[in-house]
Amino acid sequence: MNDKRKVGIVSYGAYIPQFRMLVEEPLRVWDNTFLTVLKEQLLISERVVLSPDEDTVTMAVEASKQAMQRWGHGLEEVGGLYLGTCTNPYSSRHSSTIIAEALGENPSVDCMDVQFSTRSGTAALRVAQAMVTSEAARNAIALGSDTMNRHTAPGTLQEYTASAAAAALIVGDNPDEIIAELGPFLSVVSDLSDMFRLEGDRYISSGGSSALDSGLGLYNHISQAVSQYLKKYDYKPQDFQSVVFQQPSGVLPVVLAKRLGFSAEQVMPGVISYKLGDFGSASTMVSLASILDKASPNQKILVASYGFGAGADVTAITVTENISRFPRQSLTVEQQIQNKVQLDYATAMKYESKFMKKA
């Protein structure tokens, strides 16, 4: 293997369902907090609602289609497809193989579900990077897709932010195609289960401290991981034009950035949860897509994800000159943010299968 080979993102795509629900809707029903707390302290205003026929798999397919269309190649050029999620529709069946079959004909593509907590998206990206770097695959698709809203109990604080979306990053080694070089990863892990979901349970439970209101695990793990990363690779906060953090709510990445020495100008362009909610495993990947939609050559982006009970991943990404000719004008993240239809609480609960008609 040639150690000087560059590996990076050759294409990307994101999918955000169009249905939304304002925070006023669950507040009107449950009256379990204050509007000023939601909008001014937690920085959340609305979240995504799934259509009845949407799930983790269908969203991942749509994000992958967009990424492959922009790339200009089909599944026949892909050696690996890796789905990161903590809300897999199946307990004992691969979803990645369903996604691969929906995308085209390539029975030899390596498929894998990476399924643990909300760090799964960057975990899938690490697998894709490793496969391409080791020359086990020329190109690989890393997916982050989650339906946090469908797995959040009605009447909880998480209901205000639990959302759904997917992102696809295609990793390759063709220097003429790489739009963003991937740097090395660093992880910090510990068994802090601030949130969890047991086998057979539908809803994600709190381990005693809500990730929405305290951010205990997120702050501890990302702070350690980012600090170690900056020291190990001799970076300073000002070396990055953009910073993307895991964002269960709008306020957490802002507070975290301030603690770590990053400015509001570096972090705010990647903060989309105040408009869209918590994307789980897709959180940092959709935010990264929104940054790439407007990125310029040589722009450096720091990405740090967090998963409850799974720790944090950090990597540095450097945008290349190829971004200037990359087709990113249609279906941008911002366009999908603006393409929305508001629903009331009852309709949202019906669409997310929390109101069930007796058979």
N, C-alpha and C positions, 0 to 999 in steps of 0.2 A: 504493500500500500504506500502511496506517495503521501508523506506527511504534509507536503505543501499544498495538497488539494484543498480547495475551498468548498465548504458545504453550507448551503443556506436555503432560504425560502425562494422558490421560483414562481409561486403563485399563491393566492389566498382568496377566500370567500367567506361571507357571513350570511346568516339567515336569522331574521327577527320576525316573529309572527306579528300580524298587523293589529290584532285586538289588544286593547289596553284598558286598564281600570285605574281611575284616580284614587288616591288614598282616602278621599272623603267617603267613598262608598263603603268599605269595611268599617270605617270609623262610625258612620251613621248607624250601622247594624249593631256593632259590638260596644261602642263607646268605651274602649279600654285604654285610651291614651288621649293626648291632646294634639290638635292640628299643628300648633306651634312647635311642639316637640318633633313631629314628623317632618315638617317642612323647613324649620329653622335650625334645629339641633342635629337631626339625623340626615338632613338634606335628601329627602325622598319626596316625590310628588305623584308618581304613578308607576305601574308595572305592566308587564306583558301578560296577556291571557291566552292560553292555548285554544286553538280551534278543536272541536271534538275529534277530528281525524288526524291530529298532529301528535307526535311524540318524539322521543329522543332520536329515533331512527329516521323519521321523515325529515326532521330538521337537518340532520347530518347529511342526508342525501342532497338536499337543496343547497347547502353550503358547499359541498363537494362539486356539484354541477357548476356552480358559479366559478369556483377555483379552476376547474378543468377547462371551462370555456375561455377564461382569460388566458390560460396557459397555452391553449391551442392544441392540446394532446388529449387522448382518451385513456381509459384504464389499461390499455395494452402497454402503455409506457410506464406503468406503476408496478413496483415490485413489492410494496407493502402498504397496508391500510390499517391504521391503529386508532381505535375509538376510545377516548377518555370520557368517562361518565360516572356519576354516582346514582343515576336514576335509570338504569337499564330496564327496558320493558320485560326482559326475561331474567330469571334467576339462574337458569342452567342451560343457556343457549347463546351462542355468539350472535350479537347484533351486527358486528363488523362484516360478517359474510353476507347478511341481507343487504347492507349498504353497498358492498362490492357488486353484488348481482344486479342491483338497481342501476348501477353506473355503467355497466357494460360487460363484455365477454373477456374474462381473463381468469380461468380456473386455477392458474398457478400463483396468483397474488397471495402473499402472506398476510393473513388477517388475524387480528388480536383485539380483544376487549381489555382495556386497562380500566379497572373498575374499583376505585377506592376514593371516596371523598371528593372534594372539589379541587384537589390538586391533580386530578386525573388528566386534564387537558395538557398541561405541561409535561406530565409523565409520558403521555403518548408522543409529544414532540421530541422528548429525549430518546425514545425508542426509534422514531423515524430518523433522527440525526445519527444515532449509533449505527443503524442499518446502512445508511448511505455512506457514512464515514468508513465503515469496515468493508465497503463494496459488496455487501450482501444484497443490496438493492440500489439501482441507479437513481430511482425516485421513489418517494414514499409519502403517503398522505397521513397527516396527524389531525385528528378531530377532537374537538371539545364540544360536547352537547349535553344539556341537562334540562330537565323539567322540574325545577325546584318547586314551582307553584302547585303542581299536582301532588306533591309529597309534603305539603305543609298543612297542618291542621287548621280548620277555621277557628277564628277567635284568638289566635296567637299573634304576637307582635311580628313574627316572621311573615305573616300573611300580607303585610304591607309591602314587602320587598321581594318575596319569593317569585321568581320569574322564569323565563325560558328563552333559549336561543342556542345557536350552534355556530361554530367557526371551523374552517378547514384551512390548513397550511400545508402546501405541497413542498417537500424538501427535496433538493436535488444537488448535483455536482457540476452542472454545465455552467461554466463561467459566463457564457453569453446570456444565460437565463436568470441567474441569481439576482434577485432584487434586494435582498437583505441577508448579509452573512450572519450566521449563528455563531455566537461565542461559546465558550465552555459553560457548563452548568455547575451550580453548587447547591447542595441541599442541606437543610437543618431539620432534623426529625426528633420528635419525642411523643410519648403516648399521652397526649392531652386531648381527651375526648370531650371538647366543649359542645359538640353536636354528634349525634350518632343515629343509626337506624338499624334495628335488630332484624334478623331473618323473620319473615312473615309480617313485619310491620309495614304499613303503608306510609306513615308519616315520620319525618325526621324529628327526633327528640332533642331537647336541650340537656346537656350534662350538668346543668346547674347555673351556668352563666351564659346568657344569650349572646351569640356572636353579633347580633344586631346592635345591642345596646352597650356591650363592653369591649368587644374586639380583643379579648384577652389572648387567645391563642394566635390570632393574626398578628397582633402587635409584637408578641414575644418572638415568634418564629421568623417573621419577615425581617424584623429588626436585626436579629442575629445573623440571618442569611445574607442580607444586604451588606451589613458591616464587614462580615468575613470576606464577602466577594470583593468589595472595594479594596480591602487591605491586600488580599491575595493577588489580585490582578493590577494593583497600583492605579486604581481609579479614584477620582474625587467626584463628589456630587455634581460639580459644575461641568464635568466632562460630558454629561448627557443633556441632550436637548429635550428629551421626553422621558417620562417615567410612568410605567404602568404597574399598578398594584391590584391585587385581589380586592374586590369591592362589594361586600354584602350590603353596604349602604353608601350614600354619597359622602358622608363625613369621614369614614374610617381612612380612606386613602389620603385625604387632605391632612388629617392629624398625623398620620404615619409619615408622610413626606416632610412635615415640619420637624418631627422628632429626629429624622435622619439627615436633615440639612439640605433638603431639596426645596425649591421655591414653588409657589403657586403656579407660575408660568410653566414650570416643567411638568407638573402633575395634572393640572386641570383639563388640558385637551384630551386626556385619556379617561377622565371620570365621566362615565355615561350612566352609572347606576341611579343617579338622581332622576333621570328621565325614564329608565327602563327596568330598574330593579336588579336583583341578584341572579346572575346567569350561572352560578355554580362553576362547573368545570370549564365552561366557555367564557367565564368572566374576563380573564386577562387576554384571551385570544381574540374576542370581539373588540375589546379596547385596543389591542394591537392593530387589528384591521382598520379601525377608525383612524389611528395614527398614520398607517401606511397609505390610507386614502389621500393624505395631504403631504406626505413626507417628501423631503428633498435629498439629493445625493449627499453622502457623508454624514447624514444625521445619525446620532447615536441614541439608542433607546434601551433603557433598563427595564426588564420585565421580572416581576416577582409575584408568584402565585402562592396561595395557601389552601390547605385542605384540613378540615377538622379531623384530628387524630392521625394526620398524615404528614404534617410539617410543611416546609416551604421550599420552593425551587426558585433560583435566580439565574438569569442569563443576560448577557449584553448582546444587542443586535445592531449591526451597522448597515445602513441603507447604501446601496451601490448606485452607480451611474445608470444602470439598467432600468431603474424606477422611472426615468424620464420618458421611456417609450412603452412602459407597461400600460395596458388598457384598463384603467380604473375609473372611468367616467360614469359608468352605469351601475346601478344597484350598490351605491356606496352605503356605508353604515348610516350616515346622516340622512340620506334619502329614505332609508328604511325606518329611521326614527320618525321622520315626518309623515310617512304613509301609515296612518293609524285610524282605527275606528274605536270610539269609546263605548264601553259596556257598563251596565249597572251590575250591582253585586250579585243579584239572583242569576242573571244570565252567565256571569263569569263562573259561578259555582256549578251551574249546569254544564257548561262547556268543559270544566275541569273534573267532571264526574264526581262532584261532592254532593250533588243532589241526584239520587238514583231512583228511577221509577221501578216499583215492585213488579216482578215478572208475573 
